[in-house]
């Protein structure tokens, strides 16, 4: 797991879906005056260069944010997401991509707090550097987010969002997600939990959404974006999903208006499509 660097994949189709949903979740929580916390268990480096370094090697962003950058027909939630990326690129040229921590920070208010975990030593150092000027609103910890989550729940304001998106390079990550959520829902049953996962041919990936549906919660929402047919050799990620426990009641309709557009914009072959399902509280 410690060999994984998200920089290789920054801004790809999976980031588009993850960050689109993340923005909707934080904006919803911000509608009430009471403060809330965002806890990001696998924060990465927080920011990525697209024209050089790791991201340029695979250039996956070209099939993600790159396909949305110049379009003028974006649905409102997608336009909101792209506008946040433009904050990193004020000259209008797509050169940098923000990680989940910046999308969270930019949609928080002064009274809200952001807690970031990153275990990879290099990325943790970059993460700290990227948030040096954030003050007390942001706390960065170079430690295991699964373990750190237990100590933070419930957050002091009793309102919060937990984002869980490990690399899943190790099979154990799937089980760790389930166990972390079981514990978290005992400590903080009213929290909102957003789990990102890759769509792969491996059985652990295919089974994860069904396992998540069986967890206790007031309801759930599952959205997934598939951009291509699975490879015949079983290699590579053909899509990704976000599973939200205790989701905002508005989220389903918001995504229903955006997912067909994302399939059209980001799809690579006839296998492109989406899943959008929910179980209300």
HUURDA-V88415 format. One record per pair of residues at least 12 apart in sequence whose ideal C-beta (glycine too) atoms are under 8 Angstrom apart, sorted by sequence separation. I is the first residue (numbers start at 1). J is the second residue. If there is no record, write none. Layout:
I/J  I/J
//
This chain:
26/38  85/97  128/140  181/193  197/209  226/238  227/239  262/274  69/82  85/98  101/114  127/140  149/162  164/177  209/222  226/239  68/82  84/98  88/102  128/142  181/195  225/239  260/274  101/116  116/131  127/142  209/224  224/239  225/240  259/274  69/85  124/140  164/180  224/240  225/241  65/82  125/142  164/181  195/212  224/241  259/276  84/102  124/142  177/195  223/241  224/242  84/103  87/106  145/164  222/241  223/242  65/85  114/134  146/166  177/197  222/242  256/276  121/142  145/166  222/243  223/244  255/276  84/106  116/138  118/140  162/184  221/243  222/244  84/107  114/137  115/138  116/139  118/141  119/142  220/243  221/244  113/137  114/138  115/139  116/140  117/141  118/142  119/143  193/217  220/244  252/276  69/94  112/137  113/138  114/139  116/141  117/142  119/144  199/224  220/245  101/127  105/131  113/139  115/141  117/143  119/145  219/245  220/246  221/247  252/278  110/137  117/144  118/145  189/216  199/226  219/246  220/247  66/94  102/130  117/145  160/188  189/217  190/218  217/245  218/246  219/247  65/94  101/130  105/134  108/137  162/191  164/193  168/197  189/218  201/230  217/246  101/131  146/176  158/188  161/191  162/192  164/194  165/195  168/198  174/204  185/215  201/231  215/245  221/251  117/148  149/180  153/184  159/190  160/191  161/192  162/193  163/194  164/195  165/196  171/202  174/205  177/208  181/212  185/216  199/230  212/243  221/252  247/278  249/280  65/97  105/137  117/149  158/190  159/191  160/192  161/193  162/194  164/196  165/197  168/200  185/217  202/234  209/241  223/255  61/94  105/138  115/148  150/183  154/187  155/188  161/194  163/196  171/204  174/207  178/211  182/215  201/234  212/245  238/271  146/180  150/184  153/187  154/188  174/208  178/212  181/215  209/243  221/255  225/259  241/275  149/184  153/188  208/243  246/281  61/97  155/191  168/204  200/236  223/259  7/44  11/48  101/138  115/152  150/187  154/191  168/205  178/215  200/237  225/262  6/44  7/45  10/48  153/191  199/237  200/238  225/263  6/45  11/50  198/237  199/238  227/266  228/267  10/50  199/239  227/267  228/268  229/269  7/48  47/88  198/239  199/240  225/266  227/268  228/269  229/270  230/271  6/48  7/49  55/97  113/155  198/240  199/241  229/271  197/240  228/271  10/54  11/55  50/94  51/95  196/240  197/241  228/272  10/55  50/95  196/241  197/242  226/271  227/272  7/53  8/54  9/55  15/61  49/95  50/96  196/242  197/243  226/272  7/54  8/55  13/60  49/96  50/97  195/242  226/273  7/55  12/60  16/64  48/96  194/242  195/243  226/274  5/54  8/57  9/58  11/60  12/61  15/64  16/65  47/96  48/97  194/243  195/244  225/274  226/275  8/58  10/60  11/61  13/63  14/64  15/65  47/97  48/98  194/244  195/245  224/274  9/60  10/61  12/63  13/64  47/98  48/99  193/244  223/274  224/275  8/60  12/64  16/68  46/98  47/99  192/244  193/245  223/275  11/64  24/77  27/80  46/99  192/245  193/246  222/275  223/276  11/65  23/77  45/99  192/246  222/276  11/66  44/99  46/101  47/102  191/246  192/247  221/276  222/277  43/99  44/100  46/102  190/246  192/248  221/277  222/278  20/77  23/80  43/100  44/101  221/278  20/78  23/81  43/101  220/278  104/163  219/278  220/279  40/100  185/245  219/279  20/81  23/84  40/101  219/280  19/81  219/281  100/163  218/281  40/104  181/245  16/81  19/84  100/165  38/104  213/279  38/108  46/116  43/116  45/118  11/85  35/109  38/112  40/114  43/117  44/118  37/112  38/113  40/115  42/117  43/118  35/111  36/112  37/113  38/114  39/115  40/116  41/117  42/118  44/120  26/103  30/107  35/112  36/113  37/114  38/115  40/117  42/119  45/122  22/100  26/104  30/108  35/113  37/115  39/117  45/123  30/109  44/123  47/126  23/103  27/107  46/126  19/100  22/103  26/107  45/126  46/127  15/97  18/100  22/104  26/108  30/112  45/127  44/127  47/130  19/103  23/107  43/127  46/130  45/130  46/131  11/97  10/97  10/99  6/99  43/140  43/145  42/145  41/145  40/145  41/146  41/148  41/149  39/149  39/152  5/120  37/152  4/120  39/155  2/119  5/122  6/123  1/119  2/120  5/123  37/155  2/121  36/155  37/156  37/157  36/157  39/160  41/162  35/157  37/159  38/160  39/161  41/163  42/164  34/157  36/159  37/160  38/161  39/162  40/163  41/164  42/165  35/159  36/160  37/161  38/162  39/163  41/165  42/166  34/159  36/161  38/163  41/166  42/167  32/159  29/159  29/160  29/161  26/161  25/161  41/180  22/163  18/165  6/167  4/167  29/192  63/227  1/166  4/169  1/167  3/169  25/192  1/169  1/170  25/194  1/173  22/194  21/194  77/254  18/196  77/255  77/257  78/258  76/257  77/258  14/196  75/257  75/258  78/261  14/198  78/262  75/261  74/261  71/265  68/265  67/265  67/266  21/223  64/266  63/266  63/268  17/223  17/224  17/225  16/225  14/225  13/225  13/227  25/244  29/248  28/248  21/242  18/240  25/247  28/250  14/237  17/240  21/244  25/248  28/251  17/241  18/242  24/248  14/239  17/242  13/239  14/240  24/250  25/251  13/240  24/251  21/251  24/254  24/255  21/255  20/258  20/262  17/262  16/262  16/266  13/266
//
